[in-house]
């Protein structure tokens, strides 16, 4: 308790987090709402016939839930809402935000594993390649992350006042602070495990593709190279969105859980954490790139593509009739 309250003596510089970031979050919210609504419409008409589709659908659900938490964060951080809204964000909204973020992280790891099996072991049959397995593991991920997050809601039960809600940790009791530390360790473990495994998967994938190009090198295979290179969009999205936040989170949590005398450094870490957290939130806009680049069934279900296909079919029918 003393370590968290010790940092309370250092007032935070909120100019960036109160003015700049809420405006950027607003852009992310509107963009994500548009992209993920289109994705939802497409996936509603796409059968869950493969593990890949199952993982993508669960990723979409996680992104939509995270998107719906953004307005509360925007209003709270910009001080446009009442102080009671800040209490709601601390106790519920931000917990759901982080829960869905880590659900998305694990699902991206599973998507990378799925691409790994498809490229490296395309003809071998495994249970992990069956949609039933993907559905089972997806449900398990949601349940585990929910159970991890639930105590952060229950133990965040301190008295909410206009001054106490300025720092969410002020609403936590002794047990709540201990669980907060435990959850941070768990989240770090989840990220770094997925990050290392994903790196290993894509090293093998890159080697496999390189050997394939070397063995079957042709002059007219540029389009094939371009298409197969799109598989790396998963690791690109993962690295750009989540890596900076987790690199920054380590020293930030250390400053929050230990006595920190350097107020300037604490403010710098806070701004760095909030800025990289925004970068992590942009994942809700980046995931549709995975749908577009890697999922042909998704592309066919997009309204604009379906309209073109129908128009093309009608034109072919007209030509046949005229002939």
CORKA-V325019 format. One record per helix or strand of 3 or more residues. SS is the DSSP state (helix for helix, strand for strand). FROM is the first residue (numbers start at 0). TO is the last residue. If there is no record, write none. Layout:
ss/from/to
SS/FROM/TO
SS/FROM/TO
//
This chain:
ss/from/to
helix/1/8
helix/14/42
helix/50/76
helix/82/119
helix/126/128
helix/130/153
helix/163/165
helix/167/170
helix/173/214
helix/221/256
helix/262/280
helix/282/293
helix/295/300
helix/302/321
//
